Amino acid sequence: MCRFVAGSTVQRREVLHGQVWMTMPVQVVADDEVLAVWIDDGTPFTFVPHPFGPHPWSGNDRWTGSSVLQLYRPGDAYSVWAFFRRGRFDHWYINFEMPYRRGDGYFDTDDHGLDIVARDGTWQWKDREDVAEQVACGRLTPGQADAVWREAERVASALDNGNCWWIPRWRNWKPAHRE
């Protein structure tokens, strides 16, 4: 398995039905048991024509409003995002998605719509209806949707039990180079 060099820029690609749909450059913070990447406020998106149609974010040309540290573990069907506003940590966000796969200078995933927002020791679901909508429009199969919900229940249980693997290492992380 190729590791990315901390400080390097790689492409985060969203891939739907085997074809790239969207790309964005991200800076590698760490690549060990966790792939950690940084997205600066203002990072540009590139949208690739896709047989499925436009990407849901295609109305935007860049990431805006915050900067984000994204944390990926091999095999997890979610990533954990730490949102920063004006250089200060704001909240955790769990993004349910296809487990990431890496390549030479990029990694691939695809958003499954469902999210959890965690702030001040509490959490709440976000976009629960998106999983059914993705099945209805053909982005997910019913079996894939069932897998999303199983993973979501595991993560929700971990949050309820305070078993958040990302907290010990990343809770005090600060963006040293920007913001």
KAURFEN-V105028 format. One record per backbone hydrogen bond with DSSP energy under -0.5 kcal/mol. NH is the residue of the N-H (numbers start at 1). CO is the residue of the C=O. E is the energy in kcal/mol with one decimal. If there is no record, write none. Layout:
nh: {NH,NH}
co: {CO,CO}
e: {E,E}
This chain:
nh: {7,8,10,11,12,12,13,13,14,15,15,16,19,21,22,23,24,25,26,27,28,29,30,32,35,36,36,37,38,39,40,42,43,45,46,48,53,58,60,63,67,68,69,70,70,71,72,76,79,80,81,82,83,83,84,85,88,90,91,92,93,94,95,95,96,96,97,98,101,103,105,106,107,108,109,112,114,115,116,117,118,118,119,122,124,126,130,131,133,134,135,136,137,138,138,139,140,145,146,147,148,149,150,151,152,153,154,155,156,157,158,159,160,161,162,163,164,165,167,168,169,170,171,173,176}
co: {28,5,26,105,10,24,11,107,22,13,109,19,16,14,14,46,12,44,10,38,8,36,36,34,72,30,34,70,27,68,38,63,40,61,23,21,50,55,57,43,84,39,82,37,68,80,35,73,95,71,93,69,81,91,67,88,85,83,83,118,81,116,79,93,94,114,77,110,108,106,103,103,11,101,13,96,112,126,94,124,92,116,122,119,117,115,127,128,129,130,131,132,133,134,135,134,134,141,142,143,144,145,146,147,148,149,150,151,152,153,154,155,156,157,159,158,162,163,164,164,165,166,167,170,174}
e: {-3.5,-2.4,-2.5,-2.3,-0.5,-3.1,-0.7,-3.0,-2.9,-0.6,-2.6,-2.4,-1.8,-3.3,-1.4,-2.6,-1.3,-0.5,-2.9,-2.3,-3.1,-3.3,-1.6,-1.9,-2.9,-2.7,-0.8,-2.4,-2.9,-2.8,-0.5,-3.4,-2.1,-2.2,-2.5,-1.5,-1.6,-2.2,-2.6,-2.9,-2.5,-2.4,-2.2,-3.1,-0.6,-2.8,-2.4,-1.8,-2.1,-2.2,-3.5,-2.8,-0.6,-2.8,-3.0,-2.6,-1.8,-3.3,-0.9,-2.5,-2.1,-3.0,-2.6,-0.6,-0.6,-2.1,-1.4,-2.5,-2.0,-3.1,-1.1,-0.8,-2.2,-3.7,-2.1,-2.8,-0.9,-2.3,-1.9,-2.7,-2.5,-0.5,-2.4,-1.8,-2.0,-2.6,-1.5,-0.8,-2.0,-2.4,-1.7,-2.6,-1.9,-0.6,-0.9,-2.0,-1.6,-2.4,-2.2,-1.8,-2.2,-2.2,-2.2,-2.4,-2.5,-2.3,-1.9,-2.4,-2.8,-2.3,-2.1,-2.6,-2.4,-1.9,-1.1,-2.7,-1.2,-0.8,-1.6,-0.6,-0.6,-2.3,-2.1,-1.2,-1.1}
